[in-house]
Structures are given as structure tokens and as C-alpha cells.
């Protein structure tokens, strides 16, 4: 049985989202058929508004205005400490941990020659300029992978030697079990062992 | 860290959908920030279109025009066989099985005095009229529950005795294991045992 076109259109849009298959999309769309016109209108206009979302002119974090709330925070500027992340979601995870009080820089990915992502596709030149102007310390919070490692080395080379460039620590996650961890993580954990 | 308002609005809408928590909503919304304005516009307008979705004047199935494609199908009308379901999703499941070739009637739920759902809240009077006009056989494909059972008895009482009123069979689902089934299902399976 074919779904009515108007319903099928919504189902099709939902299936384009990550983690949404045909059944979930149908269940969500059927739920939406029970929303009234005003509620649907609000959902629709909030989607349209997304295309006017800005990226902070400094760090590339998504924001409503020209600069994000972090870059305009004087207390954070004073730390002269910059954390480089791949994507805004990494930045949200770090903010949730409450452990970092400096500013961020979103690269937009990592170097990946096979996918045609070189330095020009990433936000790297802007990083070099920002660091030269305002920062004394850089923490690379790039995920561990061959491409991530290469990206970190590349950035380290570009930055002046006077800058303290560090990378976040790798090892056993809290709550993790050695039994279930991969060999790379365990070998990193041994490398990063600390005297106690 | 607060999300930009435009992003937060979209996240809020997604969390209203069934099975979507905060993390999933954020992941889906972040994906949407990568869509271009035209794609977002299409998603938005398809949502708006949902409010103009019609219900078939005969069976209450959602459809684009006044009558659904099933009710206007002459071959299906000829069977004079009506299947009563709670919701349109039940009807989709039955159509997927390919086992039924008559017409449908969507009740919109089951009788539930505790939730204030009486006969007037359901599409029952219309069912009685339709059956009197056009059908000789009715299959109740109402889910098994106390309320479902009561609804079936109520409908049976309302229909003329000349109509053959049946209810779908209950028992062990194909691929099911007795070991994991509840006592009610097993007792129904014994009740519905068939000579072989």
C-alpha cells in the first residue's frame, strides 16, 4: 500500500537523518500527523531558520550572531589558551566536562588526502593567525586516528616554536575494562602511565 | 555551553518525537546544519503540508484526496469484506503481509472509559452505517487487550446478526519461543489449537 504523497515526503526527509530507518521515520511522521498546523508551522520555520545560522567569525562555532558567546567572554580570552577540535560537537562534549576554560577553534575535520581534504579545506590558516595574535598555549583535542595524528603533526609544524602545543591524553576511559579495550588503547595507556 | 537559539529550537522539536532523546536530537540537528537552504526549505514545506493531509471520507485512512486509493479500488469493493483496525499503522502492517484484499475501517483507538474514550470518540457509528450499506463480512483486527476485547464485543453487539463478524487469531507468533512468551499468549495458543 502506498503512503499518501504528503506523508511519504516527510518520511523521506526523516530517513535522510543519521540513525533513522524506514520504520522509525514512519513512526515519527505518523506522530507528526497528530500535531496541529501551528505546531507543524513552528517546526518547519525552525528548520528554515537553520539555513541562517552563522558560524562565529573567530572560532567557527555555530551561533546566532557574528561572534559566539565564548569568543566574546573576556574571562576566557584572558587565559590565552586555545583548544583545537574537529567539530562543534567535540566542543560541546568538552564544555560538558567543565574542565576547559579557554577558547576553541573548530577545524571542520581532519586532513584526509584520500577524501581530497587538504589544509585549504580546513580552517587551518585562520588557526595560525589567531594563535599568532592572541594565544600562548594550544591544546589539540583531535580524535586519535591516522588522519588525526597527521593533522596534529601538521599543525605543530605550522605554529611558532614559542607556543606550547599539547595534545589531549589517550588511555583507558573511566569505567572502561582492559578486557574489552583494543590493543592500541592499551598500548597508549602504558605509554602514558604516570608515577603515583 | 548554550546552543545557539536557532539550533536549540530545532533540537527541541526533535525531542518531541517518539524515541528521540537529547543526544539523538542534537546529532540530527547538527546534520541538518549541513543541509543547504533549499533542502531545509523542502523539509520545512513537507512538514507544513502535513497539516493539509486528509482522511479518507470512507475509512479514515490518511490520504491526499477525498477518498483513499483502497476505497476507490473496485476489485476491493467487490469482496464486501471489511477489516476494522485501531490505527492506520495497523492497516499498513496488514497490507505489508499481503493477506487481505478487502477494505479497511480505522476506529482511531479502542474504548477506554478511564481515558474518557467512549463510542462517540471513535469512528463507530460510521462503521455501523458502512457495514449496513456495503459489507457481508467483518474482521476485527483489534489488538488483544482488555480494552480491545471490550471494543470488539461492543462492535459485535451493534452489527446486525446477518453479518459474519470474526476476530483475528491469537497465539504464538512465527519465530516465537514458548519459553519467552507470556502466560496469556500461551493460553490463547492452546485455546486456538487446530487439528492437523
HADDOCK unambig.tbl for C-alpha pairs under 7 A between the chains (distance, minus, plus):
assign (segid A and resid 1 and name CA) (segid B and resid 92 and name CA) 6.83 0.50 0.50
assign (segid A and resid 1 and name CA) (segid B and resid 95 and name CA) 6.01 0.50 0.50
assign (segid A and resid 4 and name CA) (segid B and resid 62 and name CA) 6.83 0.50 0.50
assign (segid A and resid 4 and name CA) (segid B and resid 63 and name CA) 4.85 0.50 0.50
assign (segid A and resid 4 and name CA) (segid B and resid 64 and name CA) 5.49 0.50 0.50
assign (segid A and resid 5 and name CA) (segid B and resid 64 and name CA) 6.66 0.50 0.50
assign (segid A and resid 6 and name CA) (segid B and resid 46 and name CA) 6.69 0.50 0.50
assign (segid A and resid 6 and name CA) (segid B and resid 49 and name CA) 6.33 0.50 0.50
assign (segid A and resid 6 and name CA) (segid B and resid 50 and name CA) 6.09 0.50 0.50
assign (segid A and resid 6 and name CA) (segid B and resid 53 and name CA) 6.69 0.50 0.50
assign (segid A and resid 6 and name CA) (segid B and resid 64 and name CA) 6.85 0.50 0.50
assign (segid A and resid 7 and name CA) (segid B and resid 50 and name CA) 6.59 0.50 0.50
assign (segid A and resid 9 and name CA) (segid B and resid 46 and name CA) 6.12 0.50 0.50
assign (segid A and resid 10 and name CA) (segid B and resid 43 and name CA) 6.98 0.50 0.50
assign (segid A and resid 10 and name CA) (segid B and resid 46 and name CA) 5.69 0.50 0.50
assign (segid A and resid 10 and name CA) (segid B and resid 47 and name CA) 6.32 0.50 0.50
assign (segid A and resid 13 and name CA) (segid B and resid 43 and name CA) 6.10 0.50 0.50
assign (segid A and resid 17 and name CA) (segid B and resid 28 and name CA) 5.89 0.50 0.50
assign (segid A and resid 18 and name CA) (segid B and resid 28 and name CA) 6.24 0.50 0.50
assign (segid A and resid 28 and name CA) (segid B and resid 17 and name CA) 5.91 0.50 0.50
assign (segid A and resid 28 and name CA) (segid B and resid 18 and name CA) 6.24 0.50 0.50
assign (segid A and resid 33 and name CA) (segid B and resid 50 and name CA) 6.13 0.50 0.50
assign (segid A and resid 33 and name CA) (segid B and resid 51 and name CA) 6.94 0.50 0.50
assign (segid A and resid 36 and name CA) (segid B and resid 51 and name CA) 6.59 0.50 0.50
assign (segid A and resid 37 and name CA) (segid B and resid 51 and name CA) 5.11 0.50 0.50
assign (segid A and resid 40 and name CA) (segid B and resid 47 and name CA) 6.03 0.50 0.50
assign (segid A and resid 40 and name CA) (segid B and resid 48 and name CA) 5.71 0.50 0.50
assign (segid A and resid 41 and name CA) (segid B and resid 48 and name CA) 5.68 0.50 0.50
assign (segid A and resid 43 and name CA) (segid B and resid 13 and name CA) 6.10 0.50 0.50
assign (segid A and resid 44 and name CA) (segid B and resid 44 and name CA) 4.01 0.50 0.50
assign (segid A and resid 44 and name CA) (segid B and resid 45 and name CA) 6.60 0.50 0.50
assign (segid A and resid 44 and name CA) (segid B and resid 47 and name CA) 5.98 0.50 0.50
assign (segid A and resid 44 and name CA) (segid B and resid 48 and name CA) 6.40 0.50 0.50
assign (segid A and resid 45 and name CA) (segid B and resid 44 and name CA) 6.59 0.50 0.50
assign (segid A and resid 46 and name CA) (segid B and resid 6 and name CA) 6.73 0.50 0.50
assign (segid A and resid 46 and name CA) (segid B and resid 9 and name CA) 6.14 0.50 0.50
assign (segid A and resid 46 and name CA) (segid B and resid 10 and name CA) 5.69 0.50 0.50
assign (segid A and resid 47 and name CA) (segid B and resid 10 and name CA) 6.34 0.50 0.50
assign (segid A and resid 47 and name CA) (segid B and resid 40 and name CA) 6.03 0.50 0.50
assign (segid A and resid 47 and name CA) (segid B and resid 44 and name CA) 5.98 0.50 0.50
assign (segid A and resid 48 and name CA) (segid B and resid 40 and name CA) 5.70 0.50 0.50
assign (segid A and resid 48 and name CA) (segid B and resid 41 and name CA) 5.67 0.50 0.50
assign (segid A and resid 48 and name CA) (segid B and resid 44 and name CA) 6.38 0.50 0.50
assign (segid A and resid 49 and name CA) (segid B and resid 6 and name CA) 6.36 0.50 0.50
assign (segid A and resid 50 and name CA) (segid B and resid 6 and name CA) 6.12 0.50 0.50
assign (segid A and resid 50 and name CA) (segid B and resid 7 and name CA) 6.60 0.50 0.50
assign (segid A and resid 50 and name CA) (segid B and resid 33 and name CA) 6.12 0.50 0.50
assign (segid A and resid 51 and name CA) (segid B and resid 33 and name CA) 6.94 0.50 0.50
assign (segid A and resid 51 and name CA) (segid B and resid 36 and name CA) 6.56 0.50 0.50
assign (segid A and resid 51 and name CA) (segid B and resid 37 and name CA) 5.10 0.50 0.50
assign (segid A and resid 53 and name CA) (segid B and resid 6 and name CA) 6.69 0.50 0.50
assign (segid A and resid 62 and name CA) (segid B and resid 4 and name CA) 6.84 0.50 0.50
assign (segid A and resid 63 and name CA) (segid B and resid 4 and name CA) 4.84 0.50 0.50
assign (segid A and resid 64 and name CA) (segid B and resid 4 and name CA) 5.48 0.50 0.50
assign (segid A and resid 64 and name CA) (segid B and resid 5 and name CA) 6.63 0.50 0.50
assign (segid A and resid 64 and name CA) (segid B and resid 6 and name CA) 6.81 0.50 0.50
assign (segid A and resid 92 and name CA) (segid B and resid 1 and name CA) 6.80 0.50 0.50
assign (segid A and resid 95 and name CA) (segid B and resid 1 and name CA) 6.00 0.50 0.50
